[in-house]
Amino acid sequence: MAKIRDPLGHHDWNSPDYVSDWAERQDERERDRQEPFRLMAETIPYDKKAAMKILDLGAGYGALTQFLLQHFSNATAVCQDGSEEMAKLGGERMDDLKGRFSYILCDFSKQGWSRKLKGPFEAIVSSIAIHNVRTPDIIQRMYKELFPMVKPGGCFLNFDRTSPPLEDQMEWLKDAGFKEVKCFWKGGSRALFGGFRK
Ligand SMILES: C[S@@+](CC[C@H](N)C(=O)[O-])C[C@H]1O[C@@H](n2cnc3c(N)ncnc32)[C@H](O)[C@@H]1O
């Protein structure tokens, strides 16, 4: 797979050293996002025992996937990411959940990215990943591409930086077809927002 790149050059998700340093720094801050993760789990409109399929976009080493698979005891997850290094780390870190998740490598900024992912999914989620695309038009296109992958009755929930602005992103979700689009949590420059497919 071609390497993913950060258009601003802030991150090198392809580098083993960069990824392992990032993960180590993130470990110290993991506690700070337990509240939005919990809220996300509670907003997903399915019972805790539902045998549901979750797609985690830009899953990284799987912090959100891990949280959701513990909350939804019969769920399985597809962890999408563009970094082989992150996928490798996720496989190691989620060893105790083996069999309930798999990684798919693709670049979500490239049109057609969803073809590699076998949907539909009851819940598509993401954490601190989509802002890496940086270009508003591409993020808007991503939201359009992911809508048909959400099962009717399901949802898309994104915990991310509010850049591009939250109001714009919520409009793009409505344009893509999502209903009841709203912001469920806000803290500093991060927000949990999303909508439902009826
Ligand atoms: C800040 S990390 C967040 C990881 C994880 N979601 C979390 O919250 O711990 C961003 C992730 O997005 C992935 N990513 C960035 N740009 C991407 C792209 N264009 N396509 C797929 N994944 C991408 C990176 O490889 C990285 O794993």
The ligand as a Tripos MOL2 file, in Angstrom:
@<TRIPOS>MOLECULE
LIG
   27    29     1     0     0
SMALL
NO_CHARGES

@<TRIPOS>ATOM
      1 C1         -3.8590   10.5440   16.2780 C.3       1 LIG1
      2 S1         -3.8800    8.8870   15.7060 S.3       1 LIG1
      3 C2         -5.3570    8.3020   16.5100 C.3       1 LIG1
      4 C3         -5.4060    6.8200   16.6000 C.3       1 LIG1
      5 C4         -6.6230    6.2600   17.3420 C.3       1 LIG1
      6 N1         -7.8560    6.4990   16.6630 N.3       1 LIG1
      7 C5         -6.6810    6.8220   18.7390 C.2       1 LIG1
      8 O1         -7.5780    7.6300   19.0370 O.co2     1 LIG1
      9 O2         -5.8230    6.4400   19.5520 O.co2     1 LIG1
     10 C6         -4.3970    9.0970   14.0240 C.3       1 LIG1
     11 C7         -4.4930    7.8080   13.2320 C.3       1 LIG1
     12 O3         -5.0510    8.0960   11.9480 O.3       1 LIG1
     13 C8         -4.3320    7.3680   10.9620 C.3       1 LIG1
     14 N2         -4.4240    8.1050    9.7000 N.ar      1 LIG1
     15 C9         -3.9940    9.3600    9.4480 C.ar      1 LIG1
     16 N3         -4.2420    9.6950    8.1770 N.ar      1 LIG1
     17 C10        -4.8320    8.6030    7.5950 C.ar      1 LIG1
     18 C11        -5.3170    8.3300    6.2880 C.ar      1 LIG1
     19 N4         -5.2320    9.2320    5.3060 N.pl3     1 LIG1
     20 N5         -5.8900    7.1220    6.0630 N.ar      1 LIG1
     21 C12        -5.9660    6.2050    7.0590 C.ar      1 LIG1
     22 N6         -5.5180    6.4100    8.3180 N.ar      1 LIG1
     23 C13        -4.9530    7.6040    8.5790 C.ar      1 LIG1
     24 C14        -2.9180    7.2850   11.5030 C.3       1 LIG1
     25 O4         -2.1990    6.2290   10.9330 O.3       1 LIG1
     26 C15        -3.1640    7.1320   12.9910 C.3       1 LIG1
     27 O5         -3.2420    5.7850   13.3620 O.3       1 LIG1
@<TRIPOS>BOND
     1     1     2 1
     2     2     3 1
     3     2    10 1
     4     3     4 1
     5     4     5 1
     6     5     6 1
     7     5     7 1
     8     7     8 2
     9     7     9 1
    10    10    11 1
    11    11    12 1
    12    11    26 1
    13    12    13 1
    14    13    14 1
    15    13    24 1
    16    14    15 ar
    17    14    23 ar
    18    15    16 ar
    19    16    17 ar
    20    17    18 ar
    21    17    23 ar
    22    18    19 1
    23    18    20 ar
    24    20    21 ar
    25    21    22 ar
    26    22    23 ar
    27    24    25 1
    28    24    26 1
    29    26    27 1
@<TRIPOS>SUBSTRUCTURE
     1 LIG1         1 GROUP 0 **** ****
